[in-house]
Amino acid sequence: MKIQRTKQFEKDYSALSEPLKKRAKEKLILFFENPRHPSLQVKKMSGYENIWEGRISYQYRFTFSMVEDVCILRRIGSHDILNRPE
């Protein structure tokens, strides 16, 4: 699987605290190793054609979409990003 990050994802990630960046990195590695890992709680977002969300922690999420064999990381941050996951 190939990985792409949107500019918004990069901006969101850079705004995270260092401990959250570390946790996000760990969870994203886990996601790419096993996207169905229960701790990630990956699910399709209601109301969006091809956008999914995964869990970084209780309060933090990441959004992504899949286009063929490419995973596009869209957003990362608190629950607020789920209001605008694109």
CNS distance restraints for C-alpha pairs under 8 A (distance, minus, plus):
assign (resid   1 and name CA) (resid  69 and name CA) 5.23 0.50 0.50
assign (resid   1 and name CA) (resid  70 and name CA) 5.78 0.50 0.50
assign (resid   1 and name CA) (resid  71 and name CA) 6.93 0.50 0.50
assign (resid   2 and name CA) (resid  69 and name CA) 6.23 0.50 0.50
assign (resid   2 and name CA) (resid  70 and name CA) 4.64 0.50 0.50
assign (resid   2 and name CA) (resid  71 and name CA) 6.11 0.50 0.50
assign (resid   3 and name CA) (resid  70 and name CA) 5.65 0.50 0.50
assign (resid   3 and name CA) (resid  71 and name CA) 4.92 0.50 0.50
assign (resid   3 and name CA) (resid  72 and name CA) 6.00 0.50 0.50
assign (resid   3 and name CA) (resid  73 and name CA) 7.39 0.50 0.50
assign (resid   4 and name CA) (resid  70 and name CA) 7.05 0.50 0.50
assign (resid   4 and name CA) (resid  71 and name CA) 6.20 0.50 0.50
assign (resid   4 and name CA) (resid  72 and name CA) 4.74 0.50 0.50
assign (resid   4 and name CA) (resid  73 and name CA) 6.12 0.50 0.50
assign (resid   5 and name CA) (resid   9 and name CA) 5.97 0.50 0.50
assign (resid   5 and name CA) (resid  10 and name CA) 6.67 0.50 0.50
assign (resid   5 and name CA) (resid  72 and name CA) 5.66 0.50 0.50
assign (resid   5 and name CA) (resid  73 and name CA) 4.74 0.50 0.50
assign (resid   5 and name CA) (resid  74 and name CA) 6.38 0.50 0.50
assign (resid   6 and name CA) (resid  10 and name CA) 6.42 0.50 0.50
assign (resid   6 and name CA) (resid  72 and name CA) 7.07 0.50 0.50
assign (resid   6 and name CA) (resid  73 and name CA) 6.27 0.50 0.50
assign (resid   6 and name CA) (resid  74 and name CA) 5.45 0.50 0.50
assign (resid   6 and name CA) (resid  75 and name CA) 7.77 0.50 0.50
assign (resid   7 and name CA) (resid  11 and name CA) 6.16 0.50 0.50
assign (resid   8 and name CA) (resid  12 and name CA) 6.02 0.50 0.50
assign (resid   8 and name CA) (resid  74 and name CA) 6.61 0.50 0.50
assign (resid   8 and name CA) (resid  75 and name CA) 6.24 0.50 0.50
assign (resid   9 and name CA) (resid  13 and name CA) 5.97 0.50 0.50
assign (resid   9 and name CA) (resid  73 and name CA) 6.41 0.50 0.50
assign (resid   9 and name CA) (resid  74 and name CA) 5.13 0.50 0.50
assign (resid   9 and name CA) (resid  75 and name CA) 4.43 0.50 0.50
assign (resid   9 and name CA) (resid  76 and name CA) 5.99 0.50 0.50
assign (resid  10 and name CA) (resid  14 and name CA) 6.14 0.50 0.50
assign (resid  11 and name CA) (resid  15 and name CA) 6.47 0.50 0.50
assign (resid  12 and name CA) (resid  16 and name CA) 6.81 0.50 0.50
assign (resid  12 and name CA) (resid  75 and name CA) 6.51 0.50 0.50
assign (resid  12 and name CA) (resid  76 and name CA) 5.72 0.50 0.50
assign (resid  12 and name CA) (resid  77 and name CA) 6.42 0.50 0.50
assign (resid  13 and name CA) (resid  21 and name CA) 6.98 0.50 0.50
assign (resid  13 and name CA) (resid  76 and name CA) 6.22 0.50 0.50
assign (resid  13 and name CA) (resid  77 and name CA) 7.40 0.50 0.50
assign (resid  16 and name CA) (resid  20 and name CA) 5.91 0.50 0.50
assign (resid  16 and name CA) (resid  21 and name CA) 5.94 0.50 0.50
assign (resid  16 and name CA) (resid  77 and name CA) 7.38 0.50 0.50
assign (resid  17 and name CA) (resid  21 and name CA) 6.16 0.50 0.50
assign (resid  18 and name CA) (resid  22 and name CA) 6.25 0.50 0.50
assign (resid  19 and name CA) (resid  23 and name CA) 6.30 0.50 0.50
assign (resid  20 and name CA) (resid  24 and name CA) 5.89 0.50 0.50
assign (resid  21 and name CA) (resid  25 and name CA) 6.05 0.50 0.50
assign (resid  22 and name CA) (resid  26 and name CA) 6.34 0.50 0.50
assign (resid  23 and name CA) (resid  27 and name CA) 6.18 0.50 0.50
assign (resid  23 and name CA) (resid  56 and name CA) 6.93 0.50 0.50
assign (resid  24 and name CA) (resid  28 and name CA) 5.97 0.50 0.50
assign (resid  24 and name CA) (resid  56 and name CA) 5.73 0.50 0.50
assign (resid  25 and name CA) (resid  29 and name CA) 6.14 0.50 0.50
assign (resid  26 and name CA) (resid  30 and name CA) 6.28 0.50 0.50
assign (resid  27 and name CA) (resid  31 and name CA) 6.03 0.50 0.50
assign (resid  27 and name CA) (resid  40 and name CA) 7.36 0.50 0.50
assign (resid  27 and name CA) (resid  55 and name CA) 7.94 0.50 0.50
assign (resid  27 and name CA) (resid  56 and name CA) 5.98 0.50 0.50
assign (resid  28 and name CA) (resid  32 and name CA) 6.23 0.50 0.50
assign (resid  29 and name CA) (resid  33 and name CA) 6.23 0.50 0.50
assign (resid  30 and name CA) (resid  34 and name CA) 5.83 0.50 0.50
assign (resid  30 and name CA) (resid  35 and name CA) 7.15 0.50 0.50
assign (resid  30 and name CA) (resid  37 and name CA) 7.57 0.50 0.50
assign (resid  31 and name CA) (resid  35 and name CA) 4.34 0.50 0.50
assign (resid  31 and name CA) (resid  36 and name CA) 7.47 0.50 0.50
assign (resid  31 and name CA) (resid  37 and name CA) 7.19 0.50 0.50
assign (resid  31 and name CA) (resid  40 and name CA) 7.17 0.50 0.50
assign (resid  35 and name CA) (resid  40 and name CA) 7.46 0.50 0.50
assign (resid  35 and name CA) (resid  42 and name CA) 7.29 0.50 0.50
assign (resid  36 and name CA) (resid  40 and name CA) 7.24 0.50 0.50
assign (resid  36 and name CA) (resid  41 and name CA) 7.59 0.50 0.50
assign (resid  36 and name CA) (resid  42 and name CA) 6.86 0.50 0.50
assign (resid  37 and name CA) (resid  41 and name CA) 7.28 0.50 0.50
assign (resid  38 and name CA) (resid  42 and name CA) 7.95 0.50 0.50
assign (resid  39 and name CA) (resid  55 and name CA) 7.26 0.50 0.50
assign (resid  40 and name CA) (resid  54 and name CA) 5.33 0.50 0.50
assign (resid  40 and name CA) (resid  55 and name CA) 4.70 0.50 0.50
assign (resid  40 and name CA) (resid  56 and name CA) 6.83 0.50 0.50
assign (resid  41 and name CA) (resid  54 and name CA) 5.74 0.50 0.50
assign (resid  41 and name CA) (resid  55 and name CA) 5.87 0.50 0.50
assign (resid  42 and name CA) (resid  52 and name CA) 6.91 0.50 0.50
assign (resid  42 and name CA) (resid  53 and name CA) 5.59 0.50 0.50
assign (resid  42 and name CA) (resid  54 and name CA) 4.37 0.50 0.50
assign (resid  42 and name CA) (resid  55 and name CA) 6.86 0.50 0.50
assign (resid  43 and name CA) (resid  52 and name CA) 5.62 0.50 0.50
assign (resid  43 and name CA) (resid  53 and name CA) 5.63 0.50 0.50
assign (resid  43 and name CA) (resid  54 and name CA) 6.74 0.50 0.50
assign (resid  44 and name CA) (resid  50 and name CA) 7.59 0.50 0.50
assign (resid  44 and name CA) (resid  51 and name CA) 6.20 0.50 0.50
assign (resid  44 and name CA) (resid  52 and name CA) 4.24 0.50 0.50
assign (resid  44 and name CA) (resid  53 and name CA) 6.33 0.50 0.50
assign (resid  45 and name CA) (resid  51 and name CA) 5.82 0.50 0.50
assign (resid  45 and name CA) (resid  52 and name CA) 5.17 0.50 0.50
assign (resid  45 and name CA) (resid  53 and name CA) 6.42 0.50 0.50
assign (resid  50 and name CA) (resid  65 and name CA) 5.62 0.50 0.50
assign (resid  50 and name CA) (resid  66 and name CA) 7.08 0.50 0.50
assign (resid  51 and name CA) (resid  63 and name CA) 6.67 0.50 0.50
assign (resid  51 and name CA) (resid  64 and name CA) 5.66 0.50 0.50
assign (resid  51 and name CA) (resid  65 and name CA) 4.76 0.50 0.50
assign (resid  51 and name CA) (resid  66 and name CA) 7.83 0.50 0.50
assign (resid  51 and name CA) (resid  85 and name CA) 7.54 0.50 0.50
assign (resid  51 and name CA) (resid  86 and name CA) 7.81 0.50 0.50
assign (resid  52 and name CA) (resid  63 and name CA) 5.53 0.50 0.50
assign (resid  52 and name CA) (resid  64 and name CA) 5.36 0.50 0.50
assign (resid  52 and name CA) (resid  65 and name CA) 6.01 0.50 0.50
assign (resid  53 and name CA) (resid  61 and name CA) 6.63 0.50 0.50
assign (resid  53 and name CA) (resid  62 and name CA) 5.60 0.50 0.50
assign (resid  53 and name CA) (resid  63 and name CA) 4.34 0.50 0.50
assign (resid  53 and name CA) (resid  64 and name CA) 6.34 0.50 0.50
assign (resid  54 and name CA) (resid  61 and name CA) 5.60 0.50 0.50
assign (resid  54 and name CA) (resid  62 and name CA) 5.31 0.50 0.50
assign (resid  54 and name CA) (resid  63 and name CA) 6.35 0.50 0.50
assign (resid  55 and name CA) (resid  60 and name CA) 6.32 0.50 0.50
assign (resid  55 and name CA) (resid  61 and name CA) 4.60 0.50 0.50
assign (resid  55 and name CA) (resid  62 and name CA) 6.45 0.50 0.50
assign (resid  56 and name CA) (resid  60 and name CA) 5.24 0.50 0.50
assign (resid  56 and name CA) (resid  61 and name CA) 5.18 0.50 0.50
assign (resid  56 and name CA) (resid  62 and name CA) 6.93 0.50 0.50
assign (resid  57 and name CA) (resid  61 and name CA) 6.95 0.50 0.50
assign (resid  59 and name CA) (resid  78 and name CA) 5.59 0.50 0.50
assign (resid  59 and name CA) (resid  79 and name CA) 6.16 0.50 0.50
assign (resid  60 and name CA) (resid  76 and name CA) 7.33 0.50 0.50
assign (resid  60 and name CA) (resid  77 and name CA) 5.20 0.50 0.50
assign (resid  60 and name CA) (resid  78 and name CA) 4.27 0.50 0.50
assign (resid  60 and name CA) (resid  79 and name CA) 5.96 0.50 0.50
assign (resid  61 and name CA) (resid  76 and name CA) 5.71 0.50 0.50
assign (resid  61 and name CA) (resid  77 and name CA) 5.59 0.50 0.50
assign (resid  61 and name CA) (resid  78 and name CA) 6.05 0.50 0.50
assign (resid  61 and name CA) (resid  79 and name CA) 6.40 0.50 0.50
assign (resid  61 and name CA) (resid  81 and name CA) 7.76 0.50 0.50
assign (resid  61 and name CA) (resid  82 and name CA) 7.97 0.50 0.50
assign (resid  62 and name CA) (resid  73 and name CA) 7.49 0.50 0.50
assign (resid  62 and name CA) (resid  74 and name CA) 7.38 0.50 0.50
assign (resid  62 and name CA) (resid  75 and name CA) 5.44 0.50 0.50
assign (resid  62 and name CA) (resid  76 and name CA) 4.13 0.50 0.50
assign (resid  62 and name CA) (resid  77 and name CA) 6.47 0.50 0.50
assign (resid  63 and name CA) (resid  73 and name CA) 6.17 0.50 0.50
assign (resid  63 and name CA) (resid  74 and name CA) 5.36 0.50 0.50
assign (resid  63 and name CA) (resid  75 and name CA) 5.14 0.50 0.50
assign (resid  63 and name CA) (resid  76 and name CA) 6.44 0.50 0.50
assign (resid  63 and name CA) (resid  82 and name CA) 7.81 0.50 0.50
assign (resid  63 and name CA) (resid  85 and name CA) 6.11 0.50 0.50
assign (resid  63 and name CA) (resid  86 and name CA) 7.88 0.50 0.50
assign (resid  64 and name CA) (resid  71 and name CA) 6.69 0.50 0.50
assign (resid  64 and name CA) (resid  72 and name CA) 5.34 0.50 0.50
assign (resid  64 and name CA) (resid  73 and name CA) 4.43 0.50 0.50
assign (resid  64 and name CA) (resid  74 and name CA) 5.08 0.50 0.50
assign (resid  64 and name CA) (resid  75 and name CA) 7.17 0.50 0.50
assign (resid  65 and name CA) (resid  71 and name CA) 5.89 0.50 0.50
assign (resid  65 and name CA) (resid  72 and name CA) 5.25 0.50 0.50
assign (resid  65 and name CA) (resid  73 and name CA) 6.81 0.50 0.50
assign (resid  65 and name CA) (resid  74 and name CA) 7.41 0.50 0.50
assign (resid  66 and name CA) (resid  70 and name CA) 5.72 0.50 0.50
assign (resid  66 and name CA) (resid  71 and name CA) 4.70 0.50 0.50
assign (resid  66 and name CA) (resid  72 and name CA) 6.17 0.50 0.50
assign (resid  67 and name CA) (resid  71 and name CA) 6.57 0.50 0.50
assign (resid  67 and name CA) (resid  72 and name CA) 7.61 0.50 0.50
assign (resid  74 and name CA) (resid  85 and name CA) 6.79 0.50 0.50
assign (resid  74 and name CA) (resid  86 and name CA) 5.95 0.50 0.50
assign (resid  75 and name CA) (resid  81 and name CA) 6.68 0.50 0.50
assign (resid  75 and name CA) (resid  85 and name CA) 6.05 0.50 0.50
assign (resid  75 and name CA) (resid  86 and name CA) 6.99 0.50 0.50
assign (resid  76 and name CA) (resid  81 and name CA) 6.95 0.50 0.50
assign (resid  77 and name CA) (resid  81 and name CA) 6.08 0.50 0.50
assign (resid  79 and name CA) (resid  83 and name CA) 7.80 0.50 0.50
assign (resid  80 and name CA) (resid  84 and name CA) 7.63 0.50 0.50
assign (resid  81 and name CA) (resid  85 and name CA) 5.59 0.50 0.50
